[in-house]
Amino acid sequence: MSKNKNIEFGFRAITEAIRAGKEIDKVLIKQNLSGDLFNELFALIREHGIPFQYVPQEKLNNVSRGSHQGVIAMISSVEYRQLDDLLPWIYERGESPLILILDRITDVRNFGAIARSAECAGVHAVVISERGSAPVNSDAVKTSAGALSHLNICRTDSLREAIIFLKESGVHVIAATEKGSEIYYKANYKGPIALIMGCEERGVSQELLKLADEEVKIPVLGKIESLNVSVAASVILYEAVRQRTFA
């Protein structure tokens, strides 16, 4: 077993971690790995829908100097929730859902900062993709100032399907994009809302933009083209707070 609480390595340790119900962000697997122990582990990985990635030996060695046997599991620092269970619970409490969807936010510090703002703004859930998202590890928890320990984090293998589910459940979906036709504060955030934020380099994907009911933008008056995504998320979330609390 690893001394780092955020990783497990070796066939037996990872197999037992999965069977014990530990939340696992991703399993790194050495390329061309085989054998009975690997086949047993890989069957569990597939059964539980755990994201995995084939990587070269060098990457595994960089993550752990221990006897990893060609497999390393990245253990999550939070317990994930199911969106289809959480949304009815929000409605049953008589509350109007405020959901934050993060599309391809890979930087741990940005993710942690967004989580901090989201928790302060009363966001009911943060939805992330199983693949192409920042790991929910101790660094993310630290950057969030502990906010990740109080937020509902929903991990899905398809943000598209998650958005379709939200729309079918009466949630109005707003995407933040510099190409938006409307200034962010002109949108109505009082009802059930899901806000999509994309990565700084590419923004919200076209696939998700097509599903959005509305596209909004934050005016940028300086020479730099865009705000840091964590700042942009805070700006829009607190407009939602203003409208839902004071307007």
Buried (B, 14 or more C-beta within 10 A) or exposed (E): EBEBEBBBBBBEBBBEBBEEEBBBBBBBBBEEBEEEBBEEBBEBBEEEEBBBEEBEEEBBEEBBEBEBBBBBBBBBBBEBBEBEEBBEBBBEEEEBBBBBBBBBBEBBBBBBBBBBBBBBBEBBBBBBBBEBBBBBBBBBBBBBBEBBEEBBBBBBEEBBEBBEBBBEBEBBBBBBBBEBEEEBBEBEBEEBBBBBBBBBEEBBBEEBBEBBBBBBBBEEEEEEEBBBBBBBBBBBBBBBBEBBEEE
